[in-house]
Amino acid sequence: MRTQVSDRFGSNQFFFAAVGSADRLRQEVFYLSYHLHWTYTEVMDLDIVERREYVRLLAERIEQENRAINRASRRGAG
């Protein structure tokens, strides 16, 4: 029996719209390739659960960095 994997990666709306498994796979490959500069083969060599965990971690990191940027810009504007 397969382990159920959450469909939610952080609060990033990008992943909520995934319709089918092929679309979701393309989004995951693009996301990791774009941000981490991994090749298609490197991403596809990951186990599904491991790949989705990397996507979740990356989304969390980007959200943290965006919050820090927003806080800094608010401080600078005041």
C-alpha positions in Angstrom: 0.0 0.0 0.0 1.3 3.4 -0.9 1.8 6.1 1.7 -0.5 9.1 1.1 1.5 12.2 0.4 0.0 15.6 1.2 -1.0 17.7 -1.8 0.0 20.9 0.0 3.5 22.4 -0.3 3.7 25.3 2.1 1.1 27.9 1.3 2.3 28.4 -2.3 -0.9 28.6 -4.5 1.2 27.3 -7.4 0.7 23.7 -6.3 -2.9 23.9 -5.3 -4.1 24.0 -9.0 -2.5 20.7 -10.1 -5.2 18.9 -12.0 -3.7 15.6 -13.0 -0.7 13.5 -12.1 1.1 14.4 -15.3 0.5 18.2 -14.7 1.7 17.8 -11.1 4.9 16.0 -12.2 5.7 18.7 -14.7 5.2 21.4 -12.1 7.5 19.5 -9.6 10.2 19.0 -12.2 10.0 22.6 -13.4 10.0 24.0 -9.8 13.1 22.0 -8.7 14.9 22.4 -12.0 14.2 26.2 -12.1 15.2 26.9 -8.5 17.9 24.3 -7.8 19.2 24.0 -11.4 18.7 20.2 -11.3 18.4 18.4 -14.6 15.3 16.5 -15.6 17.1 13.3 -15.0 18.2 14.3 -11.5 14.7 15.2 -10.5 13.2 12.1 -12.1 15.7 9.9 -10.3 14.3 10.9 -7.0 11.7 8.7 -5.2 8.2 10.4 -5.4 8.1 11.0 -1.7 11.6 12.4 -1.6 10.9 14.6 -4.6 7.8 16.0 -3.0 9.7 16.6 0.2 12.3 18.6 -1.7 9.5 20.7 -3.2 7.9 21.3 0.2 11.3 22.3 1.7 12.0 24.6 -1.2 8.5 26.2 -1.0 9.0 26.8 2.7 12.4 28.4 2.2 11.1 30.7 -0.5 8.2 31.7 1.7 10.6 32.5 4.6 12.9 34.6 2.3 9.9 36.5 0.9 8.6 37.2 4.5 12.1 38.5 5.4 12.2 40.7 2.3 8.8 42.1 3.1 9.7 42.8 6.7 12.9 44.6 5.6 11.1 46.7 3.0 8.4 47.8 5.5 11.2 48.8 7.9 12.9 50.8 5.2 9.7 52.5 4.1 8.9 53.7 7.6 
